[in-house]
Amino acid sequence: GAVVSQHPSRVICKSGTSVKIECRSLDFQATTMFWYRQFPKQSLMLMATSNEGSKATYEQGVEKDKFLINHASLTLSTLTVTSAHPEDSSFYICSARAAGGFMNTEAFFGQGTRLTVV
Amino acid sequence: KQEVTQIPAALSVPEGENLVLNCSFTDSAIYNLQWFRQDPGKGLTSLLLIQSSQREQTSGRLNASLDKSSGRSTLYIAASQPGDSATYLCAVLGGTYKYIFGTGTRLKVLA
């Protein structure tokens, strides 16, 4: 199956700094990428949808100025957590859907990034 | 708004048992449904994908069924093993073209 690489897998940062998480589709082109957040023992909550070359669409309640998403190419999307605070500590997972074909094609998921803000 | 619920929230069974995990969704207008496995602190592993036109999919000891009209899917695990211990998530793809995830079932298979 298709591979989505997410980097870094773990990051610890100081409160007030910014952290960038990368999501790459390694063997396919992804017109659409999704970013999810998962709190301990909870399910995945969709944060935003990004389409290559256009602005991301954020879900209700997600601060777009805090969680900056860039999808500059068909194989790379980045999520930047700006001015991180301890409450931003969470597990972030990206997924990518292949270009072409039907909209109901399978989405492929990265391995996630554990962010800890101290 | 699509809501996806999984029952039970947690399950503990002895090794060798056959078990069924349930997933229900409120809006039956879906394109597909996918079952995932998540180990603690890890990402998602896709197990089975069922298109809306399909009734079931099988992979090894896993069988997933879909009853779109009633908004239900089940994941059947045969002859469970300790290595099956994980959280199982279902997700539906609907008209918004976004996957909406269920609440998850934490499975523990005892040796």
HADDOCK unambig.tbl for C-alpha pairs under 7 A between the chains (distance, minus, plus):
assign (segid A and resid 42 and name CA) (segid B and resid 103 and name CA) 6.71 0.50 0.50
assign (segid A and resid 43 and name CA) (segid B and resid 101 and name CA) 6.66 0.50 0.50
assign (segid A and resid 43 and name CA) (segid B and resid 102 and name CA) 6.57 0.50 0.50
assign (segid A and resid 43 and name CA) (segid B and resid 103 and name CA) 5.14 0.50 0.50
assign (segid A and resid 43 and name CA) (segid B and resid 104 and name CA) 6.31 0.50 0.50
assign (segid A and resid 44 and name CA) (segid B and resid 101 and name CA) 6.11 0.50 0.50
assign (segid A and resid 103 and name CA) (segid B and resid 97 and name CA) 6.83 0.50 0.50
assign (segid A and resid 104 and name CA) (segid B and resid 31 and name CA) 5.71 0.50 0.50
assign (segid A and resid 104 and name CA) (segid B and resid 32 and name CA) 6.73 0.50 0.50
assign (segid A and resid 109 and name CA) (segid B and resid 44 and name CA) 6.38 0.50 0.50
assign (segid A and resid 110 and name CA) (segid B and resid 43 and name CA) 6.48 0.50 0.50
assign (segid A and resid 111 and name CA) (segid B and resid 42 and name CA) 6.27 0.50 0.50
assign (segid A and resid 111 and name CA) (segid B and resid 43 and name CA) 4.00 0.50 0.50
assign (segid A and resid 111 and name CA) (segid B and resid 44 and name CA) 6.52 0.50 0.50
assign (segid A and resid 112 and name CA) (segid B and resid 42 and name CA) 6.71 0.50 0.50
assign (segid A and resid 112 and name CA) (segid B and resid 43 and name CA) 5.12 0.50 0.50
